[in-house]
Amino acid sequence: MRLRGLALTLALLLLPASAVAQDAPGSMPPGHAGMGAHQTAPDDVEPAPELKAGSIEATLLDPDEHPIPNLAVRLGIMFNKVAEGESRSEKNTTAGPDGVAHFDGLQTGSAYAYRITVRNGVAEYASTPFNLKQSGGMRVTVHVFPVIQDLAGAAVGMRGFFYIETRDEVFQIEGLFRVINLGRSAWVPRDVVVGLPKGWKAFTGTDSMFGTKFEAVEGRGARLVGTYPPGQHDVNFRFQVPKEAASSASFHFIPPPRAVEIRVIAVSNPAMGLEVDGFEPPQVSVGPSGDRVLVTRKLAARGEATVAPFTATLTGLPVPGPGRWIAILIALAFGGAGWAAAAGKWRFVSSERIQSDKARARELLLDELVALTRAQQRGEVGPQTYERTRRSLMDALARIGLPEPKPRKAARSPQRASTA
């Protein structure tokens, strides 16, 4: 698959501005700008040469930069070396009255990665992973926010993207949701679910280093989990929908609450179309991988809490014609008839008639091979479908066999001169 995790995020953000316009970071669409953003200094991990080698000093601060005392602090430790494999361990301590926690006697070098984690009720806050150098220690700052779970009281909005790619036997669909928290509290979602199309399978939710992700909910879709402090957070997932031999396919989505903008992006060939009820007319653009894509979007109307459920339909999907299957059935029939004739069960009236029918079937199979190759060159048929169908056509040709050579006419012997 071309897009994974961060690559999908970049792909959506790098589409031309005419296809996917980007507003200011953390901004909301028109009609949804009533929430004032709270500015908090970012968490920080920086070298501290004055500290002893192998030591970490972690400071816990509230949104107003005041220290938070007496909170439990966990240090996650991951060891990873090619020759020895990977192992995980942890150390625990409690922040002092000044909101500072200390860890000493730790291993240095690139084989060891460390991460500070703090829990506050149902929320969890963590630093970015880091290594310890042989000279000095590391100083880490982690902000701990009040927690809110009730979406009605949270200053949270979302923008969603669905990226649809047609494959040989399935539709590969990736979802990306940008969660924008403009409040002073961290939001921990409670049963916030994205409804996925019927028949979805092979779900994968990409884990972030901060524990934010989507997880599968059987029979419903993708549930948003994790802690979302003030700021902007991108969370993505992917799944598949079985592909039938039809010229169109529809996908029904139910956006989560507070999804004030949804965009649908479909990789397409020139013959394909994208129809999404209630969305803007699709625009043709080019994705970062050079693919032709169709892009459409919808904004929640002023006063609406979220974009309503919608159905996206792909039209003009390539569908194999019946000719190849007719030719294959004819070839199988000839193979069975040849076996029956060899066993003395059938008696053919005319061998010329059989050869004529074989020639017509052979011509039909060759025409289908040419059409299949051209479709593959145009990108309308994937590599697996191409190889599988080509193999079936070649097997059918082998069953029919090569044309039988025409019998040569016997040479006429010269007449002898009559004797008187």
Rosetta blueprint (number, residue, H / E / L):
1 M L
2 R L
3 L L
4 R L
5 G L
6 L H
7 A H
8 L H
9 T H
10 L H
11 A H
12 L H
13 L H
14 L H
15 L L
16 P L
17 A L
18 S L
19 A L
20 V L
21 A L
22 Q L
23 D L
24 A L
25 P L
26 G L
27 S L
28 M L
29 P L
30 P L
31 G L
32 H L
33 A L
34 G L
35 M L
36 G L
37 A L
38 H L
39 Q L
40 T L
41 A L
42 P L
43 D L
44 D E
45 V E
46 E E
47 P E
48 A E
49 P L
50 E L
51 L L
52 K L
53 A L
54 G L
55 S L
56 I E
57 E E
58 A E
59 T E
60 L E
61 L E
62 D L
63 P L
64 D L
65 E L
66 H L
67 P E
68 I L
69 P L
70 N L
71 L L
72 A E
73 V E
74 R E
75 L E
76 G E
77 I E
78 M E
79 F E
80 N E
81 K E
82 V L
83 A L
84 E L
85 G E
86 E E
87 S E
88 R E
89 S E
90 E E
91 K E
92 N E
93 T E
94 T E
95 A L
96 G L
97 P L
98 D L
99 G L
100 V E
101 A E
102 H E
103 F E
104 D L
105 G L
106 L L
107 Q L
108 T L
109 G E
110 S E
111 A E
112 Y E
113 A E
114 Y E
115 R E
116 I E
117 T E
118 V E
119 R E
120 N E
121 G L
122 V L
123 A E
124 E E
125 Y E
126 A E
127 S L
128 T L
129 P L
130 F E
131 N E
132 L E
133 K L
134 Q L
135 S L
136 G L
137 G E
138 M E
139 R E
140 V E
141 T E
142 V E
143 H E
144 V L
145 F L
146 P L
147 V E
148 I E
149 Q L
150 D L
151 L H
152 A H
153 G H
154 A L
155 A L
156 V E
157 G E
158 M E
159 R E
160 G E
161 F E
162 F E
163 Y E
164 I E
165 E E
166 T E
167 R L
168 D L
169 E L
170 V E
171 F E
172 Q E
173 I E
174 E E
175 G E
176 L E
177 F E
178 R E
179 V E
180 I E
181 N E
182 L L
183 G L
184 R L
185 S L
186 A E
187 W E
188 V L
189 P L
190 R L
191 D L
192 V E
193 V E
194 V E
195 G E
196 L L
197 P L
198 K L
199 G L
200 W L
201 K E
202 A E
203 F E
204 T E
205 G E
206 T L
207 D L
208 S L
209 M L
210 F L
211 G L
212 T L
213 K E
214 F E
215 E E
216 A E
217 V E
218 E L
219 G L
220 R L
221 G E
222 A E
223 R E
224 L E
225 V E
226 G L
227 T L
228 Y E
229 P L
230 P L
231 G E
232 Q E
233 H E
234 D E
235 V E
236 N E
237 F E
238 R E
239 F E
240 Q E
241 V E
242 P E
243 K L
244 E L
245 A L
246 A L
247 S L
248 S E
249 A E
250 S E
251 F E
252 H E
253 F E
254 I E
255 P L
256 P L
257 P L
258 R L
259 A E
260 V E
261 E E
262 I E
263 R E
264 V E
265 I E
266 A E
267 V E
268 S L
269 N L
270 P L
271 A L
272 M L
273 G E
274 L E
275 E E
276 V E
277 D L
278 G L
279 F L
280 E L
281 P L
282 P L
283 Q E
284 V E
285 S E
286 V E
287 G L
288 P L
289 S L
290 G L
291 D L
292 R E
293 V E
294 L E
295 V E
296 T E
297 R E
298 K E
299 L E
300 A L
301 A L
302 R L
303 G L
304 E L
305 A L
306 T L
307 V L
308 A L
309 P L
310 F E
311 T E
312 A E
313 T E
314 L E
315 T E
316 G L
317 L L
318 P L
319 V L
320 P L
321 G L
322 P L
323 G H
324 R H
325 W H
326 I H
327 A H
328 I H
329 L H
330 I H
331 A H
332 L H
333 A H
334 F H
335 G H
336 G H
337 A H
338 G H
339 W H
340 A H
341 A H
342 A H
343 A L
344 G L
345 K L
346 W L
347 R L
348 F L
349 V L
350 S L
351 S H
352 E H
353 R H
354 I H
355 Q H
356 S H
357 D H
358 K H
359 A H
360 R H
361 A H
362 R H
363 E H
364 L H
365 L H
366 L H
367 D H
368 E H
369 L H
370 V H
371 A H
372 L H
373 T H
374 R H
375 A H
376 Q H
377 Q H
378 R L
379 G L
380 E L
381 V L
382 G L
383 P H
384 Q H
385 T H
386 Y H
387 E H
388 R H
389 T H
390 R H
391 R H
392 S H
393 L H
394 M H
395 D H
396 A H
397 L H
398 A H
399 R H
400 I H
401 G L
402 L L
403 P L
404 E L
405 P L
406 K L
407 P L
408 R L
409 K L
410 A L
411 A L
412 R L
413 S L
414 P L
415 Q L
416 R L
417 A L
418 S L
419 T L
420 A L
